[in-house]
Amino acid sequence: MSEVKKPPVDNPIQSSKEDVLGRAVVAQDFARSIRDLDASQGIVVGVLGAWGHGKSSFVNLMKEEFSSDPEFPVVEFNPWLFSGSQQLTDVFFREIAAELRVKNGSKFAAIAEGLDKYGDVLSPVAIIPWFGAWWDRAFRASRAAATWWSNRKRGSRPFREEITEALLKLEQPIVVVIDDIDRLTTAEIRDIFKLVRLTASFPNIVYILAFDRRRIEKALSEDGVPGRDYLEKIVQLSFDLPAIPRELLRSQVFAKLDPILEGVTDLRFKQEDWPDIYFEIIEPLISSLRDVTRLTISARTTIQALGSQIETVDLMALEAVRIFRPEIFEELQRIRSSLTGVSDSFGSVDTTRQQGEVEQLLKVAGDEAELVRHLISRVFPAARRFTERTSYGRDSVAIWKREHRLAHISYFDLYLGRTAPNDLITFSLAEKAYAYFADSDALGEFLDAVPSEQLEDVFSGFEAYQNEYPLESVVPASIALLNRIHKIPEREHRGMFDIMRPHLIVGRVVLRLLLRIEDAAERESAVSAILPHLVSYSTQRDFIQTVGYQEGAGHKLVSEQVASDLEAEFAARVQAGESPVLEDEWDLLRVYWQVAEHLGEDYVAPALTQPDEVRALIRTARSVARSQSFDSRTVREEEHLAWEPLVRVAGGKDQLLAAIERLREADGDTPLIQLADRYSGGWRPKDF
């Protein structure tokens, strides 16, 4: 993976060099206008804006202008650093005094000392020595309790007059910046404004307060008195940050996403879907640069982890909902099946529950129900049957899986759990194998390296591409797939209604490959090219049956004459000698049975002198019957043997028994021999 630029953190800008909103000029003009004001009676200035709209950045741009004049001191107090740990009164004056000493200890010494004493007098901390960290911090470090008590008895007026006298001597006012006020609790917000009110009339002090008007007005409202009235008595001049243009926010989203996307190897990004998802889902959720930063920082980890496995435009849509509307995201997780399940083609399934879940989702969304409808339309189209009466079928599920969309439940689960479900692990193998479909040898080599227990799911995964198989892949892919039917192990403990077997799974893929050829003559040519490369008799028989006219099995992909010729040639081939790959024969009994049926009286039973042939014949005659009573969940299994067909293809019971004895001499008393002995002794299964 290539190096990725580090994402920006959610911090305010510090200088005009970082300004992307074009606010530097406005902030500097506003700062200059404040410097020109008469501050002889003190001034309180408000910089107002919603949370995340850049108040701190705007104040920093103002400070940059103030700093151009070294005689114009700016001190900062961030109440959020002290909230919840100590009384704000304890630290407010002391922190400002400390800042002034740092700026110019000698010039502001009298003011700093006065602020310290003024704060001591106003402090509500009790004088009992063992109460409070303030006593330990202040008194034991630098003062005596007697001095503090003496100052306390004098009251605040003398110290206020001392501070006023010292401030009047300044040629330039002191600017006190108080930011992050809207992060405080309601009680702390009230404390801050009380402290500002106590000192607002000090000469040559300009307070610059940055806050969200709605949050502060709500906190200051009390006993029927609107907070706005209280606020207007304190703040004399205010500046409302202008709304950020949508175009600018949009450009910032793209600018901050690009470095993240560029760092993902094999990124899945469907460009044509991005505009709809961005404008309908993502942009309505973004209102500030802080939102942009939150989105890009939070989405970075998801895109880095899953951008090569899941369609990124879907990821961005879900990430935006997760970050900005977590209550909606929680509902999406809860009803994942209803969002991804397609409609029953027969209309026989009751979807009342799913309908109710989607309606509840829209209810939770409230005013943003339209956004959720867009989300369903673009990301979870299966749920459109509940919002628009638009239904999708199984073919759509295959497309969503092929395109790695969150509309497929496995990819939605992968996103939610960040651990690939088993079917996605095998589907990723199917995707890699699909790249070799036009090269029989390369495809075969790849499939031979896949663990056998995963082959069935890999072959099933090919069906996701059934409408896109390239014509040049029909012959080579069919050869490679058909010759590996025997490698797919029969799954134990299949459900009673699971009728799929390895040859059916492979056959479905090969059938769809052949159906890609529309011209009948070209299709017959492809069949003729495939058949000579099929190694086992079992595979040859199954392929001939698929393309032929056998009732209930044939798909009539060739003419009747060609089908008849293929069957005759196959029967002659089987009669001419045993299979060259007996270990790979997965349906040898059916091979001999079909040949016997085709030839009738002309059929000549195989000699069955080789243990390998006998073993393959009896092994393919074995099956497992399953039964389940209506009042039990237990599935009972019983081994069966197609005994009568075995007798028929062996040329009689005596010939079959002789063959079984030859196999016993070679293999010993194996379970397969024991099963054959039960049948030869007259045992037959009861009807289920």
Protein Blocks (a to p, Z undefined) as FASTA:
>chain_A
ZZddddddddddfbfklpcnopmmmmmmmmmmmmmpccknopaddddddehilmmmmmmm
mmmmmmmpmklccddddfklmgokacfklmmmmmmmmmmmmmommlmmmmmmmmmmmmmm
mpmbdfbfkgojklmmmmmmmpcfklmmmmmmnommlmmmmmmmmmmmpmbdcddddehk
lmpcfklmmmmmmmmmmmmmpghiacdddddfklmmmmmggghiafklmmmmmmmbdcdd
ddddfklmmmmmmmmmmmmmmmpghiacdfklmmmmmmmmmmmmpcbfklmmmmmmmmmm
mmmmmmmmpcfklmmmmmmmmmmmmmlmmmmmmmmmmmmpccdfklpaccklmmmmmmmm
mmmnmmmmmmmmmmmmmmmmmlmmmmnopacdfklmmmmmmnopaklmklmmmmmnopac
fklmmmmmmmmmmmmmmpmklmmmmmmmpcfklmmmmmmmmmmmmmmccfklmmmmmmmm
mmmmmmpccdehiafklmbdfklmmmmmmmmmmmmpmblklmmmmmmmmmmmpmblklmm
mmmmmmmmbehkagolacfklmmmmmmmmmmmmmnoccfblmlpcblmmmmmmmmmmnmm
mpccdfklafklmmmmmmmmpccdddddfkbcbdcddddddfklmmmmnopaklmmmmmm
mmmmmnopafklmmmmmmmnopacddZZ
